[in-house]
Amino acid sequence: MTMPPPALPGMPFSEIDTPALIIDLDAFERNLKRMQDLALKYGVRVRAHAKTHKSPMIAHRQIAHGAVGVCCQKVSEAEVMVRGGVRDVLITNEIAGARKLERLAFLAREAHVALCTDSLQNVQDLAAAAARASVRLNVLVEIDCGGRRCGVEPGRPAAELAKVIAGSPHLTFAGLQAYYGSAQHFRTDAERRSAIASAGERVKETLAELDRAGLACPLITGAGTGTCEIEASSGIWNELQPGSYIFMDADYARNQKADGSRFDTFEHALFLLATVMSTPTSERAVIDAGHKALSNDSGFPEVPFLPGAKYHRPSDEHGVLDLTECEHRPQLGDKLLLIPGHCDPTVNLHDWYVCVRGFNTPDAHVEAVWPVAARGAIF
C-alpha cells in the first residue's frame, strides 16, 4: 500500500513531515539545463537514466529539456515509464527469463524499446520472444569496457554477436552499449580519463571489426554523471546515459576535478529531511532516519547545514549525530537536512518526492508532490 505523502502542495517547508525526500526544484532545473548544455556543446544526445529517479514525471521534464528518451535497468521500470507516457526507452541491461522476455516483447508494441545483450543464448531467446509477440526488437551489443561486469569481449567477439542479431528477422542491431560503471566513482580526474580512454580503445576495436563485417553502428551509448564530459568530448560516443546528475549525492561530490577541487558540475538537489527525536547528551542527537530512509552503501549522508555534525551508527529507524565538533546543538523537534550518500537506492526507499521552491529561504514552500512510481520495480 502506498503511504500518503508527507506534505501537500502549498504547505510551508516547516510543516513537512519526516523522514521526507526533498527536491530543491531550482537546483534540479539548473542541473537539467547544465546537462543539456553539455550535450549541445559536443553534439551528442542525452538519454537520461530513470533508475535514479523512478519517476515518469521527472522523465518528462528531462525530455522537455532535450533528452531523446530514458534508460531503465529492469523491465518493470520500463513498463512504468511507458505507461507514464514515455515513448522511447533503452533497457541498459541484459534481460533473462521467459516471463520477462514476454513482457518486454509486448511492451515493444506500445513504444520504442531497446535492450542490451552479451551472449548468443540471450540473442536466440530474444528472437524467439519477438517472434511470438510479432514485433521486432532493437538490440545493442554490450561490450566489457573494463568494469568486468556484463559485456562481451570487444572486437571480434562483439562483432560476431552483432552479425547474429543483424541476421535475425525479428531483431535489429541497434549499436553498442559501452558503459564503464565503476569509472564514475574513480576519485581523481586522471583516473577517470585513463579509464574512459581505455574504454574508447575497446569501442574503436569493435567498430573496426563491425566495419569488416559490413555492419553499420548507428549508436554508441554509455557514460554516466562522473565521466559524461569525457565521453561527450571523445568523438566516439554519440549518446550519454547520465542519471545522478539531476540530484547529485554525497558520493559523487567526493570526486575531484582536474585541479583537485570538488566535483561541482552539478548541484545537490536531493535531500532527506529528518527530525531530531532524542537529545540524550550534549554531544549526541538522534534523528528519525536510519537504514530504512537512507542507503548507506556509498557512505553515510552529510549534514550540510549543521557544521561539524557527523551522521553515524544508523539502525533501522534511527540515525545518530555526533555533535562533538558542533557549535550549535540541535534541539528536540528540530528538522535537519541530509545529503544522501547514494541517491538511487535512497530514492527506492520512498513513495514520494516533496518538491520545494525557494529551498533554504524564508519563503520555502511545497510546490508539488510527485510519486516515486517505479519504487520496487526490480523485476
Secondary structure as a PSIPRED ss2 file (coil, helix, strand):
# PSIPRED VFORMAT (PSIPRED V4.0)

   1 M C   1.000  0.000  0.000
   2 T C   1.000  0.000  0.000
   3 M C   1.000  0.000  0.000
   4 P C   1.000  0.000  0.000
   5 P C   1.000  0.000  0.000
   6 P C   1.000  0.000  0.000
   7 A C   1.000  0.000  0.000
   8 L C   1.000  0.000  0.000
   9 P C   1.000  0.000  0.000
  10 G C   1.000  0.000  0.000
  11 M C   1.000  0.000  0.000
  12 P E   0.000  0.000  1.000
  13 F H   0.000  1.000  0.000
  14 S H   0.000  1.000  0.000
  15 E H   0.000  1.000  0.000
  16 I C   1.000  0.000  0.000
  17 D C   1.000  0.000  0.000
  18 T C   1.000  0.000  0.000
  19 P C   1.000  0.000  0.000
  20 A E   0.000  0.000  1.000
  21 L E   0.000  0.000  1.000
  22 I E   0.000  0.000  1.000
  23 I E   0.000  0.000  1.000
  24 D E   0.000  0.000  1.000
  25 L H   0.000  1.000  0.000
  26 D H   0.000  1.000  0.000
  27 A H   0.000  1.000  0.000
  28 F H   0.000  1.000  0.000
  29 E H   0.000  1.000  0.000
  30 R H   0.000  1.000  0.000
  31 N H   0.000  1.000  0.000
  32 L H   0.000  1.000  0.000
  33 K H   0.000  1.000  0.000
  34 R H   0.000  1.000  0.000
  35 M H   0.000  1.000  0.000
  36 Q H   0.000  1.000  0.000
  37 D H   0.000  1.000  0.000
  38 L H   0.000  1.000  0.000
  39 A H   0.000  1.000  0.000
  40 L H   0.000  1.000  0.000
  41 K H   0.000  1.000  0.000
  42 Y H   0.000  1.000  0.000
  43 G C   1.000  0.000  0.000
  44 V C   1.000  0.000  0.000
  45 R E   0.000  0.000  1.000
  46 V E   0.000  0.000  1.000
  47 R E   0.000  0.000  1.000
  48 A E   0.000  0.000  1.000
  49 H E   0.000  0.000  1.000
  50 A C   1.000  0.000  0.000
  51 K C   1.000  0.000  0.000
  52 T C   1.000  0.000  0.000
  53 H C   1.000  0.000  0.000
  54 K C   1.000  0.000  0.000
  55 S C   1.000  0.000  0.000
  56 P H   0.000  1.000  0.000
  57 M H   0.000  1.000  0.000
  58 I H   0.000  1.000  0.000
  59 A H   0.000  1.000  0.000
  60 H H   0.000  1.000  0.000
  61 R H   0.000  1.000  0.000
  62 Q H   0.000  1.000  0.000
  63 I H   0.000  1.000  0.000
  64 A H   0.000  1.000  0.000
  65 H C   1.000  0.000  0.000
  66 G C   1.000  0.000  0.000
  67 A C   1.000  0.000  0.000
  68 V C   1.000  0.000  0.000
  69 G E   0.000  0.000  1.000
  70 V E   0.000  0.000  1.000
  71 C E   0.000  0.000  1.000
  72 C E   0.000  0.000  1.000
  73 Q C   1.000  0.000  0.000
  74 K C   1.000  0.000  0.000
  75 V H   0.000  1.000  0.000
  76 S H   0.000  1.000  0.000
  77 E H   0.000  1.000  0.000
  78 A H   0.000  1.000  0.000
  79 E H   0.000  1.000  0.000
  80 V H   0.000  1.000  0.000
  81 M H   0.000  1.000  0.000
  82 V H   0.000  1.000  0.000
  83 R H   0.000  1.000  0.000
  84 G C   1.000  0.000  0.000
  85 G C   1.000  0.000  0.000
  86 V C   1.000  0.000  0.000
  87 R C   1.000  0.000  0.000
  88 D E   0.000  0.000  1.000
  89 V E   0.000  0.000  1.000
  90 L E   0.000  0.000  1.000
  91 I E   0.000  0.000  1.000
  92 T E   0.000  0.000  1.000
  93 N E   0.000  0.000  1.000
  94 E E   0.000  0.000  1.000
  95 I C   1.000  0.000  0.000
  96 A C   1.000  0.000  0.000
  97 G C   1.000  0.000  0.000
  98 A H   0.000  1.000  0.000
  99 R H   0.000  1.000  0.000
 100 K H   0.000  1.000  0.000
 101 L H   0.000  1.000  0.000
 102 E H   0.000  1.000  0.000
 103 R H   0.000  1.000  0.000
 104 L H   0.000  1.000  0.000
 105 A H   0.000  1.000  0.000
 106 F H   0.000  1.000  0.000
 107 L H   0.000  1.000  0.000
 108 A C   1.000  0.000  0.000
 109 R C   1.000  0.000  0.000
 110 E C   1.000  0.000  0.000
 111 A C   1.000  0.000  0.000
 112 H E   0.000  0.000  1.000
 113 V E   0.000  0.000  1.000
 114 A E   0.000  0.000  1.000
 115 L E   0.000  0.000  1.000
 116 C E   0.000  0.000  1.000
 117 T E   0.000  0.000  1.000
 118 D C   1.000  0.000  0.000
 119 S C   1.000  0.000  0.000
 120 L H   0.000  1.000  0.000
 121 Q H   0.000  1.000  0.000
 122 N H   0.000  1.000  0.000
 123 V H   0.000  1.000  0.000
 124 Q H   0.000  1.000  0.000
 125 D H   0.000  1.000  0.000
 126 L H   0.000  1.000  0.000
 127 A H   0.000  1.000  0.000
 128 A H   0.000  1.000  0.000
 129 A H   0.000  1.000  0.000
 130 A H   0.000  1.000  0.000
 131 A H   0.000  1.000  0.000
 132 R H   0.000  1.000  0.000
 133 A H   0.000  1.000  0.000
 134 S C   1.000  0.000  0.000
 135 V C   1.000  0.000  0.000
 136 R C   1.000  0.000  0.000
 137 L E   0.000  0.000  1.000
 138 N E   0.000  0.000  1.000
 139 V E   0.000  0.000  1.000
 140 L E   0.000  0.000  1.000
 141 V E   0.000  0.000  1.000
 142 E E   0.000  0.000  1.000
 143 I E   0.000  0.000  1.000
 144 D C   1.000  0.000  0.000
 145 C C   1.000  0.000  0.000
 146 G C   1.000  0.000  0.000
 147 G C   1.000  0.000  0.000
 148 R C   1.000  0.000  0.000
 149 R C   1.000  0.000  0.000
 150 C C   1.000  0.000  0.000
 151 G C   1.000  0.000  0.000
 152 V E   0.000  0.000  1.000
 153 E C   1.000  0.000  0.000
 154 P C   1.000  0.000  0.000
 155 G C   1.000  0.000  0.000
 156 R H   0.000  1.000  0.000
 157 P H   0.000  1.000  0.000
 158 A H   0.000  1.000  0.000
 159 A H   0.000  1.000  0.000
 160 E H   0.000  1.000  0.000
 161 L H   0.000  1.000  0.000
 162 A H   0.000  1.000  0.000
 163 K H   0.000  1.000  0.000
 164 V H   0.000  1.000  0.000
 165 I H   0.000  1.000  0.000
 166 A H   0.000  1.000  0.000
 167 G C   1.000  0.000  0.000
 168 S C   1.000  0.000  0.000
 169 P C   1.000  0.000  0.000
 170 H C   1.000  0.000  0.000
 171 L E   0.000  0.000  1.000
 172 T E   0.000  0.000  1.000
 173 F E   0.000  0.000  1.000
 174 A E   0.000  0.000  1.000
 175 G E   0.000  0.000  1.000
 176 L E   0.000  0.000  1.000
 177 Q E   0.000  0.000  1.000
 178 A C   1.000  0.000  0.000
 179 Y C   1.000  0.000  0.000
 180 Y C   1.000  0.000  0.000
 181 G C   1.000  0.000  0.000
 182 S H   0.000  1.000  0.000
 183 A H   0.000  1.000  0.000
 184 Q H   0.000  1.000  0.000
 185 H H   0.000  1.000  0.000
 186 F C   1.000  0.000  0.000
 187 R C   1.000  0.000  0.000
 188 T C   1.000  0.000  0.000
 189 D H   0.000  1.000  0.000
 190 A H   0.000  1.000  0.000
 191 E H   0.000  1.000  0.000
 192 R H   0.000  1.000  0.000
 193 R H   0.000  1.000  0.000
 194 S H   0.000  1.000  0.000
 195 A H   0.000  1.000  0.000
 196 I H   0.000  1.000  0.000
 197 A H   0.000  1.000  0.000
 198 S H   0.000  1.000  0.000
 199 A H   0.000  1.000  0.000
 200 G H   0.000  1.000  0.000
 201 E H   0.000  1.000  0.000
 202 R H   0.000  1.000  0.000
 203 V H   0.000  1.000  0.000
 204 K H   0.000  1.000  0.000
 205 E H   0.000  1.000  0.000
 206 T H   0.000  1.000  0.000
 207 L H   0.000  1.000  0.000
 208 A H   0.000  1.000  0.000
 209 E H   0.000  1.000  0.000
 210 L H   0.000  1.000  0.000
 211 D H   0.000  1.000  0.000
 212 R H   0.000  1.000  0.000
 213 A C   1.000  0.000  0.000
 214 G C   1.000  0.000  0.000
 215 L C   1.000  0.000  0.000
 216 A C   1.000  0.000  0.000
 217 C C   1.000  0.000  0.000
 218 P C   1.000  0.000  0.000
 219 L C   1.000  0.000  0.000
 220 I E   0.000  0.000  1.000
 221 T E   0.000  0.000  1.000
 222 G E   0.000  0.000  1.000
 223 A C   1.000  0.000  0.000
 224 G C   1.000  0.000  0.000
 225 T C   1.000  0.000  0.000
 226 G C   1.000  0.000  0.000
 227 T C   1.000  0.000  0.000
 228 C H   0.000  1.000  0.000
 229 E H   0.000  1.000  0.000
 230 I H   0.000  1.000  0.000
 231 E H   0.000  1.000  0.000
 232 A H   0.000  1.000  0.000
 233 S C   1.000  0.000  0.000
 234 S C   1.000  0.000  0.000
 235 G C   1.000  0.000  0.000
 236 I C   1.000  0.000  0.000
 237 W C   1.000  0.000  0.000
 238 N C   1.000  0.000  0.000
 239 E E   0.000  0.000  1.000
 240 L E   0.000  0.000  1.000
 241 Q C   1.000  0.000  0.000
 242 P C   1.000  0.000  0.000
 243 G C   1.000  0.000  0.000
 244 S H   0.000  1.000  0.000
 245 Y H   0.000  1.000  0.000
 246 I H   0.000  1.000  0.000
 247 F C   1.000  0.000  0.000
 248 M C   1.000  0.000  0.000
 249 D C   1.000  0.000  0.000
 250 A H   0.000  1.000  0.000
 251 D H   0.000  1.000  0.000
 252 Y H   0.000  1.000  0.000
 253 A H   0.000  1.000  0.000
 254 R C   1.000  0.000  0.000
 255 N C   1.000  0.000  0.000
 256 Q E   0.000  0.000  1.000
 257 K C   1.000  0.000  0.000
 258 A C   1.000  0.000  0.000
 259 D C   1.000  0.000  0.000
 260 G C   1.000  0.000  0.000
 261 S C   1.000  0.000  0.000
 262 R E   0.000  0.000  1.000
 263 F C   1.000  0.000  0.000
 264 D C   1.000  0.000  0.000
 265 T C   1.000  0.000  0.000
 266 F C   1.000  0.000  0.000
 267 E C   1.000  0.000  0.000
 268 H C   1.000  0.000  0.000
 269 A C   1.000  0.000  0.000
 270 L E   0.000  0.000  1.000
 271 F E   0.000  0.000  1.000
 272 L E   0.000  0.000  1.000
 273 L E   0.000  0.000  1.000
 274 A E   0.000  0.000  1.000
 275 T E   0.000  0.000  1.000
 276 V E   0.000  0.000  1.000
 277 M E   0.000  0.000  1.000
 278 S E   0.000  0.000  1.000
 279 T E   0.000  0.000  1.000
 280 P E   0.000  0.000  1.000
 281 T E   0.000  0.000  1.000
 282 S C   1.000  0.000  0.000
 283 E C   1.000  0.000  0.000
 284 R E   0.000  0.000  1.000
 285 A E   0.000  0.000  1.000
 286 V E   0.000  0.000  1.000
 287 I E   0.000  0.000  1.000
 288 D C   1.000  0.000  0.000
 289 A C   1.000  0.000  0.000
 290 G C   1.000  0.000  0.000
 291 H C   1.000  0.000  0.000
 292 K C   1.000  0.000  0.000
 293 A C   1.000  0.000  0.000
 294 L C   1.000  0.000  0.000
 295 S C   1.000  0.000  0.000
 296 N C   1.000  0.000  0.000
 297 D C   1.000  0.000  0.000
 298 S C   1.000  0.000  0.000
 299 G C   1.000  0.000  0.000
 300 F C   1.000  0.000  0.000
 301 P C   1.000  0.000  0.000
 302 E E   0.000  0.000  1.000
 303 V C   1.000  0.000  0.000
 304 P C   1.000  0.000  0.000
 305 F C   1.000  0.000  0.000
 306 L C   1.000  0.000  0.000
 307 P C   1.000  0.000  0.000
 308 G C   1.000  0.000  0.000
 309 A C   1.000  0.000  0.000
 310 K E   0.000  0.000  1.000
 311 Y E   0.000  0.000  1.000
 312 H E   0.000  0.000  1.000
 313 R C   1.000  0.000  0.000
 314 P C   1.000  0.000  0.000
 315 S C   1.000  0.000  0.000
 316 D C   1.000  0.000  0.000
 317 E C   1.000  0.000  0.000
 318 H C   1.000  0.000  0.000
 319 G E   0.000  0.000  1.000
 320 V E   0.000  0.000  1.000
 321 L E   0.000  0.000  1.000
 322 D E   0.000  0.000  1.000
 323 L C   1.000  0.000  0.000
 324 T C   1.000  0.000  0.000
 325 E C   1.000  0.000  0.000
 326 C C   1.000  0.000  0.000
 327 E C   1.000  0.000  0.000
 328 H C   1.000  0.000  0.000
 329 R C   1.000  0.000  0.000
 330 P C   1.000  0.000  0.000
 331 Q C   1.000  0.000  0.000
 332 L C   1.000  0.000  0.000
 333 G C   1.000  0.000  0.000
 334 D C   1.000  0.000  0.000
 335 K E   0.000  0.000  1.000
 336 L E   0.000  0.000  1.000
 337 L E   0.000  0.000  1.000
 338 L E   0.000  0.000  1.000
 339 I E   0.000  0.000  1.000
 340 P C   1.000  0.000  0.000
 341 G C   1.000  0.000  0.000
 342 H C   1.000  0.000  0.000
 343 C H   0.000  1.000  0.000
 344 D H   0.000  1.000  0.000
 345 P H   0.000  1.000  0.000
 346 T H   0.000  1.000  0.000
 347 V H   0.000  1.000  0.000
 348 N C   1.000  0.000  0.000
 349 L C   1.000  0.000  0.000
 350 H C   1.000  0.000  0.000
 351 D C   1.000  0.000  0.000
 352 W E   0.000  0.000  1.000
 353 Y E   0.000  0.000  1.000
 354 V E   0.000  0.000  1.000
 355 C E   0.000  0.000  1.000
 356 V E   0.000  0.000  1.000
 357 R E   0.000  0.000  1.000
 358 G C   1.000  0.000  0.000
 359 F C   1.000  0.000  0.000
 360 N C   1.000  0.000  0.000
 361 T C   1.000  0.000  0.000
 362 P C   1.000  0.000  0.000
 363 D C   1.000  0.000  0.000
 364 A C   1.000  0.000  0.000
 365 H E   0.000  0.000  1.000
 366 V E   0.000  0.000  1.000
 367 E E   0.000  0.000  1.000
 368 A E   0.000  0.000  1.000
 369 V E   0.000  0.000  1.000
 370 W E   0.000  0.000  1.000
 371 P E   0.000  0.000  1.000
 372 V C   1.000  0.000  0.000
 373 A C   1.000  0.000  0.000
 374 A C   1.000  0.000  0.000
 375 R C   1.000  0.000  0.000
 376 G C   1.000  0.000  0.000
 377 A C   1.000  0.000  0.000
 378 I C   1.000  0.000  0.000
 379 F C   1.000  0.000  0.000
